[in-house]
Amino acid sequence: MGEQGSSSSSCFAGFVVVLSLVLNASVLCNGGKTSNFVRKVEKTIDMPLDSDVFRVPPGYNAPQQVHITQGDRVGKGVIVSWVTQDEAGSNTVIYWSENTKQKKQAEGKVYTYKFYNYTSGYIHHCTIRNLEFNTKYYYVVGIGHTERTFWFTTPPEVGPDVPYTFGLIGDLGQSFDSNSTLTHYEMNPRKGQTLLFVGDLSYADNYPNHDNVRWDTWGRFVERSVAYQPWIWTVGNHEIDFAPEIGETKPFKPYTQRYHVPYRASESTAPFWYSIKRASAYIIVLSSYSAYGKYTPQYEWLKEEFPKVNRSETPWLIVLMHSPWYNSYNYHYMEGETMRVMYEPWFVKYKVDVVFAGHVHAYERSERVSNIAYNVINGLCSPVKDQSAPVYITIGDGGNLEGLATNMTEPQPPYSAYREASFGHAIFDIKNRTHAYYSWHRNQDGYAVDADSMWFFNRYWHPMDDSTTADA
């Protein structure tokens, strides 16, 4: 019996060694690389204004640019927004759950704005509150004129082991590549339930006089997704719309009129930084283009915000911003550096799991690194491996008119695990409190293909090394 037990133990030990070698080999093969994928070289072209994706819905005063986002702290509220062109019309949203069929209604408010020689349509925002968790709802807008019906599903109740799937898109714009990105996201079999959008929406400011008609076309373009699932908004530099040469000196005017967020629910004083809970995730949204230095409103809010995160309730701590802190492309290089210096010690202290950013029109994933030891005179100015630090992912590859960022710094720095200049989207699929599966999908591949992926180990509940390069 002893001999047989010894033999079994030896076999098992041998199996573990072989398995370890296989896993290590896969780690060595998968990480620390610049992709050798070669795209067809072609110019990014905006879709013309008569494209079918920009079509105005038929009917008098038909609601258009319908979009939803989370409307409260925990996911029991939804902000429904839409535009009517002919007249203000009704502010009412009629809604009912798939289960009860009992119709209820909520009343919203209407807004308009002027920007240079443009006058907006009638922009409606209505918050539906006290919904049931994990329930499909139908809603109708355009009451009294041309009614349109949509639906959404509320998230499960906030809890530590609630599975939930987030999509990720940034820097989308309205080119043919943008359309490909959105289609790939919609067709991905992993099916994102809520989309985390890391800034730069319409790129209207790229057109003469910041042509706000391009805000309208973009709203109609993305309606096919955002009318049915919440997009969580992050402000980017193309939302600033600061144009003193044409008399427009109020930053973010079109964006703040069109896209409302539940910032007051997290005691924020401005819609550019806020937080929400959704399923097992705590999501903090920051603004790269609002003041963030010491004593500023954003700084003071974030200082109070991190201690509120209860990882026993929401294990996954996700941060969204626009300008990346770790970026090895020559585009926008080090633009996020001053914000990193201010906030990175907090990210490490509170064990943020992942940071998603945009701005750079390409894809990159970092290893878990930090650079908080440097104090001007000690010379410790290189990022170091840090298992309390987040993974930084740049996903500014939505497909906008400005094209891809193809020029990378060489050699590839050790903190960079994978980088590629391609358009695409990502999925962050939370399984439970310890594990989440992340995948990035380039537009040129089939809908189910992972171009880059990794298993995330939660920093609070399972802080094991989840590096994908051997020397990270």
C-alpha positions as CSV (number, residue, x, y, z in Angstrom):
1,M,0.0,0.0,0.0
2,G,2.8,2.3,0.9
3,E,4.6,1.6,-2.3
4,Q,1.5,2.2,-4.4
5,G,0.8,5.4,-2.5
6,S,4.4,6.5,-3.2
7,S,4.0,5.6,-6.9
8,S,0.8,7.6,-7.1
9,S,2.4,10.6,-5.4
10,S,5.3,10.5,-7.9
11,C,2.9,10.3,-10.9
12,F,0.9,13.2,-9.5
13,A,4.1,15.3,-8.9
14,G,5.2,14.5,-12.4
15,F,1.8,15.6,-13.8
16,V,2.1,18.9,-11.8
17,V,5.6,19.6,-13.2
18,V,4.4,18.9,-16.8
19,L,1.3,21.1,-16.3
20,S,3.4,23.8,-14.9
21,L,5.8,23.7,-17.9
22,V,2.8,23.9,-20.2
23,L,1.3,26.8,-18.4
24,N,4.6,28.6,-18.3
25,A,5.1,28.0,-22.0
26,S,1.7,29.5,-22.7
27,V,2.6,32.5,-20.5
28,L,5.8,33.0,-22.4
29,C,4.0,32.8,-25.7
30,N,1.1,35.1,-25.0
31,G,2.6,38.2,-23.4
32,G,5.0,41.0,-23.7
33,K,4.6,41.5,-27.4
34,T,3.8,43.9,-30.1
35,S,1.3,42.1,-32.3
36,N,2.5,41.2,-35.8
37,F,-1.1,41.3,-37.1
38,V,-1.0,43.4,-40.4
39,R,-4.0,45.3,-41.4
40,K,-5.0,46.4,-44.9
41,V,-3.7,49.9,-45.2
42,E,-6.6,52.2,-45.9
43,K,-7.8,55.6,-44.9
44,T,-10.5,55.9,-42.2
45,I,-13.5,57.5,-43.9
46,D,-16.6,59.0,-42.2
47,M,-19.9,57.6,-43.2
48,P,-21.8,60.2,-45.4
49,L,-24.7,62.0,-44.0
50,D,-27.2,60.0,-46.1
51,S,-26.0,56.7,-44.7
52,D,-28.8,54.4,-43.4
53,V,-27.3,54.4,-39.9
54,F,-28.0,58.1,-39.7
55,R,-31.6,57.8,-40.9
56,V,-34.2,59.9,-39.1
57,P,-37.1,57.7,-37.9
58,P,-40.3,58.2,-39.8
59,G,-43.3,60.0,-38.4
60,Y,-44.2,63.4,-37.1
61,N,-41.9,64.4,-34.2
62,A,-40.6,60.9,-33.9
63,P,-38.2,60.4,-31.0
64,Q,-34.6,60.0,-32.2
65,Q,-31.2,59.5,-30.6
66,V,-32.8,57.4,-27.9
67,H,-30.2,56.4,-25.2
68,I,-30.2,55.1,-21.7
69,T,-27.7,55.1,-18.8
70,Q,-27.8,54.0,-15.2
71,G,-30.0,56.5,-13.2
72,D,-29.1,55.8,-9.6
73,R,-26.4,54.4,-7.4
74,V,-27.2,50.6,-7.6
75,G,-29.0,50.0,-10.9
76,K,-32.7,50.3,-10.0
77,G,-32.9,53.6,-11.9
78,V,-32.5,54.4,-15.6
79,I,-32.1,57.7,-17.3
80,V,-34.0,57.7,-20.6
81,S,-33.0,60.4,-23.1
82,W,-34.3,61.3,-26.6
83,V,-34.6,64.2,-29.0
84,T,-37.7,65.5,-30.9
85,Q,-37.2,67.8,-33.8
86,D,-40.5,69.3,-34.8
87,E,-41.7,70.4,-31.3
88,A,-41.1,69.6,-27.7
89,G,-43.9,67.1,-27.5
90,S,-44.4,64.9,-24.5
91,N,-41.8,64.4,-21.7
92,T,-43.5,61.2,-20.5
93,V,-42.0,57.8,-20.6
94,I,-44.5,54.9,-20.3
95,Y,-42.9,51.7,-19.0
96,W,-43.8,48.2,-17.8
97,S,-42.1,45.0,-16.7
98,E,-42.2,41.8,-18.8
99,N,-43.6,40.1,-15.6
100,T,-46.5,42.4,-14.6
101,K,-47.5,44.2,-17.8
102,Q,-48.8,47.0,-15.5
103,K,-48.1,50.3,-17.2
104,K,-46.5,53.1,-15.3
105,Q,-45.2,56.5,-16.3
106,A,-42.5,58.9,-15.4
107,E,-42.1,62.6,-16.3
108,G,-38.9,64.1,-17.6
109,K,-37.6,67.6,-18.5
110,V,-36.8,69.1,-21.9
111,Y,-33.7,71.2,-22.8
112,T,-32.4,73.0,-25.8
113,Y,-29.1,74.8,-26.5
114,K,-27.4,76.9,-29.2
115,F,-23.9,76.4,-30.4
116,Y,-22.6,79.1,-32.9
117,N,-25.1,78.9,-35.8
118,Y,-26.7,75.6,-34.6
119,T,-29.9,75.2,-32.6
120,S,-30.6,71.8,-31.1
121,G,-33.8,69.9,-31.2
122,Y,-35.7,69.3,-28.0
123,I,-33.6,67.1,-25.7
124,H,-35.6,65.1,-23.2
125,H,-34.2,63.4,-20.1
126,C,-36.4,61.3,-17.8
127,T,-35.3,59.2,-14.8
128,I,-37.3,56.0,-14.1
129,R,-36.8,55.0,-10.5
130,N,-37.5,52.1,-8.1
131,L,-37.3,49.4,-10.8
132,E,-37.0,45.7,-9.9
133,F,-33.6,44.1,-10.2
134,N,-32.9,41.6,-13.0
135,T,-36.1,42.4,-14.9
136,K,-36.8,43.1,-18.5
137,Y,-38.7,46.4,-19.0
138,Y,-40.3,47.9,-22.1
139,Y,-40.6,51.6,-22.5
140,V,-42.4,54.0,-24.9
141,V,-41.4,57.6,-25.8
142,G,-43.1,60.0,-28.2
143,I,-46.5,59.9,-26.5
144,G,-49.1,61.8,-28.5
145,H,-47.2,61.9,-31.7
146,T,-45.1,59.1,-33.1
147,E,-44.5,56.5,-30.4
148,R,-41.5,54.3,-30.4
149,T,-41.0,51.3,-28.1
150,F,-37.7,49.9,-26.7
151,W,-36.6,47.7,-23.9
152,F,-33.8,47.1,-21.4
153,T,-32.9,44.7,-18.6
154,T,-32.0,45.9,-15.1
155,P,-28.9,44.3,-13.5
156,P,-29.0,41.8,-10.7
157,E,-29.0,43.1,-7.2
158,V,-25.6,44.3,-6.0
159,G,-23.6,41.4,-4.5
160,P,-20.2,39.8,-4.3
161,D,-20.6,36.8,-6.5
162,V,-23.0,38.2,-9.1
163,P,-21.8,37.4,-12.7
164,Y,-22.0,40.3,-15.1
165,T,-20.6,41.1,-18.5
166,F,-19.4,44.6,-19.5
167,G,-18.5,45.7,-23.0
168,L,-15.8,48.4,-23.6
169,I,-15.5,50.9,-26.4
170,G,-13.7,54.2,-26.7
171,D,-13.1,56.9,-29.2
172,L,-15.9,55.7,-31.5
173,G,-16.7,58.5,-33.9
174,Q,-18.9,57.8,-37.0
175,S,-16.7,56.3,-39.7
176,F,-17.1,53.0,-41.5
177,D,-14.7,51.6,-39.0
178,S,-16.9,52.9,-36.2
179,N,-19.8,51.0,-37.7
180,S,-17.7,47.8,-37.9
181,T,-16.7,48.2,-34.2
182,L,-20.3,48.6,-33.1
183,T,-21.5,45.7,-35.2
184,H,-18.7,43.5,-33.8
185,Y,-19.7,44.4,-30.3
186,E,-23.4,43.7,-31.0
187,M,-22.6,40.3,-32.6
188,N,-20.1,39.2,-30.0
189,P,-21.4,35.9,-28.5
190,R,-20.3,36.9,-25.0
191,K,-23.0,39.6,-25.1
192,G,-22.1,42.6,-23.1
193,Q,-25.0,43.7,-20.8
194,T,-23.8,47.2,-20.2
195,L,-21.2,49.2,-22.1
196,L,-18.4,51.2,-20.4
197,F,-17.6,54.0,-22.8
198,V,-14.2,55.7,-22.1
199,G,-14.8,59.0,-23.9
200,D,-14.7,60.7,-27.3
201,L,-18.2,60.2,-28.7
202,S,-19.2,62.0,-31.9
203,Y,-16.0,63.9,-32.9
204,A,-18.3,66.8,-33.9
205,D,-15.5,69.2,-33.0
206,N,-13.4,67.8,-35.9
207,Y,-15.8,69.5,-38.4
208,P,-16.0,73.2,-39.4
209,N,-17.3,75.3,-36.5
210,H,-17.8,72.2,-34.4
211,D,-20.7,71.2,-36.5
212,N,-23.3,70.0,-34.0
213,V,-25.3,68.2,-36.7
214,R,-22.7,65.5,-36.2
215,W,-23.8,65.2,-32.6
216,D,-27.3,64.3,-34.0
217,T,-26.0,61.8,-36.6
218,W,-23.9,60.1,-33.9
219,G,-26.9,59.8,-31.6
220,R,-28.9,58.2,-34.3
221,F,-26.0,55.9,-35.2
222,V,-25.5,54.4,-31.7
223,E,-29.2,54.2,-30.8
224,R,-29.4,50.6,-32.0
225,S,-27.3,49.6,-29.0
226,V,-27.7,52.4,-26.4
227,A,-31.5,52.5,-26.5
228,Y,-31.5,48.9,-25.3
229,Q,-28.6,48.7,-22.8
230,P,-27.0,51.4,-20.6
231,W,-23.8,53.0,-21.8
232,I,-21.8,54.4,-18.9
233,W,-20.3,57.7,-20.1
234,T,-16.8,59.0,-19.6
235,V,-15.9,62.5,-20.9
236,G,-13.0,62.8,-23.4
237,N,-11.2,65.7,-25.0
238,H,-13.5,65.8,-28.0
239,E,-16.4,66.6,-25.6
240,I,-14.8,69.8,-24.5
241,D,-16.0,71.8,-27.5
242,F,-14.2,74.9,-26.4
243,A,-14.1,77.3,-29.4
244,P,-13.6,80.9,-28.4
245,E,-12.8,81.8,-32.0
246,I,-16.6,81.4,-32.7
247,G,-17.7,82.7,-29.4
248,E,-18.1,79.3,-27.6
249,T,-16.3,79.5,-24.3
250,K,-18.3,77.1,-22.1
251,P,-16.6,73.7,-22.1
252,F,-18.6,70.6,-22.6
253,K,-21.8,72.4,-23.6
254,P,-23.2,69.9,-26.2
255,Y,-22.1,66.9,-24.1
256,T,-23.7,68.0,-20.8
257,Q,-27.0,68.9,-22.6
258,R,-27.2,65.6,-24.4
259,Y,-25.8,63.1,-22.0
260,H,-26.9,63.0,-18.3
261,V,-25.3,60.8,-15.7
262,P,-26.3,60.1,-12.0
263,Y,-23.4,62.0,-10.5
264,R,-25.3,63.3,-7.5
265,A,-26.1,59.8,-6.3
266,S,-22.4,59.4,-5.5
267,E,-22.2,62.9,-3.9
268,S,-20.2,64.3,-6.9
269,T,-20.6,68.0,-7.6
270,A,-20.2,67.7,-11.4
271,P,-21.2,65.2,-14.1
272,F,-17.6,64.5,-15.2
273,W,-16.7,62.3,-12.2
274,Y,-19.0,60.0,-10.4
275,S,-19.4,56.3,-9.4
276,I,-22.0,53.6,-9.6
277,K,-22.4,50.1,-8.4
278,R,-23.6,47.4,-10.9
279,A,-23.9,43.7,-10.0
280,S,-20.5,42.9,-8.4
281,A,-18.6,45.9,-9.8
282,Y,-17.9,49.3,-8.3
283,I,-17.2,51.7,-11.2
284,I,-15.4,55.0,-10.7
285,V,-15.5,57.5,-13.6
286,L,-12.9,60.2,-13.6
287,S,-12.3,63.3,-15.8
288,S,-8.9,63.7,-17.5
289,Y,-10.0,67.2,-18.6
290,S,-11.3,68.7,-15.3
291,A,-9.1,70.0,-12.6
292,Y,-7.7,67.1,-10.5
293,G,-4.9,68.7,-8.5
294,K,-4.9,68.8,-4.7
295,Y,-7.9,70.7,-3.2
296,T,-9.9,70.6,-6.5
297,P,-13.5,69.3,-6.4
298,Q,-12.5,66.1,-8.3
299,Y,-9.6,65.4,-5.9
300,E,-11.6,66.0,-2.8
301,W,-14.4,63.7,-4.1
302,L,-12.0,60.9,-5.0
303,K,-10.3,61.1,-1.7
304,E,-13.6,60.5,0.0
305,E,-14.8,58.0,-2.6
306,F,-12.2,55.2,-2.3
307,P,-12.8,54.5,1.4
308,K,-16.5,53.9,0.6
309,V,-15.8,50.9,-1.6
310,N,-16.8,47.7,0.2
311,R,-15.1,44.8,-1.5
312,S,-17.3,42.4,0.4
313,E,-20.2,43.9,-1.4
314,T,-18.6,44.9,-4.8
315,P,-15.4,42.9,-5.2
316,W,-14.5,44.3,-8.6
317,L,-13.1,47.9,-8.5
318,I,-13.0,49.4,-12.0
319,V,-11.8,52.9,-13.0
320,L,-12.7,54.7,-16.3
321,M,-10.9,57.7,-17.6
322,H,-10.0,59.0,-21.0
323,S,-6.2,59.8,-21.1
324,P,-4.1,56.7,-20.3
325,W,-1.4,56.7,-17.6
326,Y,0.6,53.9,-19.1
327,N,1.0,54.2,-22.9
328,S,3.8,53.1,-25.1
329,Y,2.6,54.8,-28.3
330,N,4.1,58.1,-29.5
331,Y,0.6,59.5,-29.7
332,H,-0.5,61.3,-26.5
333,Y,2.6,60.0,-24.8
334,M,2.7,61.0,-21.1
335,E,-0.4,63.2,-21.4
336,G,-1.9,61.4,-18.4
337,E,1.3,61.7,-16.3
338,T,0.3,64.5,-14.0
339,M,-2.9,62.8,-13.1
340,R,-1.0,59.5,-12.5
341,V,1.3,61.3,-10.1
342,M,-1.7,62.6,-8.2
343,Y,-3.8,59.5,-7.9
344,E,-1.7,56.4,-8.5
345,P,-0.9,55.9,-4.8
346,W,-4.6,55.7,-4.1
347,F,-5.1,53.2,-6.9
348,V,-2.5,50.9,-5.3
349,K,-3.6,51.5,-1.8
350,Y,-7.2,50.5,-2.6
351,K,-6.2,47.7,-5.0
352,V,-8.0,48.8,-8.1
353,D,-8.5,45.8,-10.4
354,V,-8.4,47.4,-13.8
355,V,-8.3,50.9,-15.3
356,F,-9.8,51.4,-18.8
357,A,-8.8,54.5,-20.8
358,G,-9.0,55.7,-24.4
359,H,-7.5,58.6,-26.2
360,V,-4.8,56.7,-28.0
361,H,-6.3,55.2,-31.2
362,A,-5.0,51.7,-30.7
363,Y,-5.0,48.9,-28.2
364,E,-2.7,48.2,-25.3
365,R,-2.7,46.1,-22.1
366,S,-0.2,46.6,-19.3
367,E,1.0,44.3,-16.6
368,R,0.4,45.2,-13.0
369,V,2.9,47.9,-12.3
370,S,3.2,51.1,-10.3
371,N,5.6,54.0,-10.2
372,I,5.0,55.6,-6.8
373,A,8.4,55.4,-5.2
374,Y,10.1,58.2,-7.1
375,N,10.6,61.4,-5.0
376,V,12.6,63.6,-7.5
377,I,16.0,62.8,-5.9
378,N,16.0,59.0,-5.4
379,G,16.3,58.0,-9.0
380,L,13.6,55.3,-8.7
381,C,11.7,56.5,-11.8
382,S,10.9,53.2,-13.6
383,P,7.6,51.3,-13.1
384,V,8.0,48.2,-11.0
385,K,5.9,45.0,-10.8
386,D,3.2,45.5,-8.2
387,Q,0.5,43.0,-7.5
388,S,-1.5,45.7,-5.7
389,A,-1.7,47.8,-8.8
390,P,-4.3,47.7,-11.5
391,V,-3.9,46.4,-15.1
392,Y,-4.1,49.4,-17.4
393,I,-5.9,48.9,-20.7
394,T,-6.1,51.4,-23.5
395,I,-9.1,50.8,-25.7
396,G,-9.2,54.0,-27.8
397,D,-9.7,51.9,-30.9
398,G,-13.3,52.5,-31.7
399,G,-12.7,53.7,-35.3
400,N,-12.9,57.4,-35.5
401,L,-12.0,59.6,-38.5
402,E,-8.5,60.5,-37.1
403,G,-7.4,56.9,-37.8
404,L,-5.1,54.5,-36.0
405,A,-2.1,55.3,-33.9
406,T,0.5,53.2,-35.6
407,N,3.8,54.7,-34.2
408,M,5.0,52.9,-31.1
409,T,7.9,53.7,-28.8
410,E,10.7,51.2,-29.2
411,P,11.7,49.0,-27.6
412,Q,8.5,47.9,-26.0
413,P,8.7,48.8,-22.3
414,P,8.5,46.0,-19.8
415,Y,5.2,47.2,-18.4
416,S,3.5,46.7,-21.7
417,A,2.1,43.2,-22.1
418,Y,0.4,43.4,-25.5
419,R,-0.1,46.2,-28.0
420,E,-1.6,46.4,-31.4
421,A,-2.8,49.2,-33.7
422,S,-6.1,47.9,-34.8
423,F,-9.8,48.9,-34.3
424,G,-11.9,46.8,-32.0
425,H,-13.8,46.5,-28.7
426,A,-13.4,44.5,-25.4
427,I,-15.4,42.4,-23.0
428,F,-14.9,42.2,-19.3
429,D,-16.8,39.1,-18.1
430,I,-17.1,38.9,-14.3
431,K,-17.6,35.3,-13.2
432,N,-17.6,35.6,-9.4
433,R,-15.7,37.5,-6.7
434,T,-12.3,36.0,-7.6
435,H,-12.2,35.6,-11.4
436,A,-13.1,37.6,-14.5
437,Y,-12.3,36.8,-18.1
438,Y,-11.2,39.7,-20.3
439,S,-11.0,39.6,-24.1
440,W,-10.2,42.1,-26.8
441,H,-11.7,41.7,-30.3
442,R,-10.3,43.2,-33.4
443,N,-12.7,44.2,-36.2
444,Q,-11.0,42.1,-38.8
445,D,-11.7,38.8,-37.0
446,G,-14.8,36.7,-36.6
447,Y,-17.2,37.7,-33.9
448,A,-16.1,35.1,-31.4
449,V,-12.3,35.4,-31.9
450,D,-10.1,36.7,-29.0
451,A,-7.2,38.7,-30.3
452,D,-5.9,39.3,-26.7
453,S,-7.2,37.9,-23.5
454,M,-6.4,37.2,-19.8
455,W,-7.9,35.8,-16.7
456,F,-8.2,38.6,-14.0
457,F,-7.6,37.5,-10.4
458,N,-9.4,39.9,-8.1
459,R,-7.0,42.0,-6.1
460,Y,-9.0,41.8,-2.8
461,W,-10.3,38.2,-2.8
462,H,-7.7,36.4,-4.9
463,P,-4.5,38.5,-5.2
464,M,-2.4,36.0,-7.0
465,D,0.0,36.9,-9.8
466,D,-2.0,37.1,-13.1
467,S,0.8,38.4,-15.2
468,T,0.9,37.2,-18.8
469,T,4.6,37.8,-19.5
470,A,7.4,35.9,-17.8
471,D,9.5,39.0,-17.0
472,A,6.8,41.4,-16.0
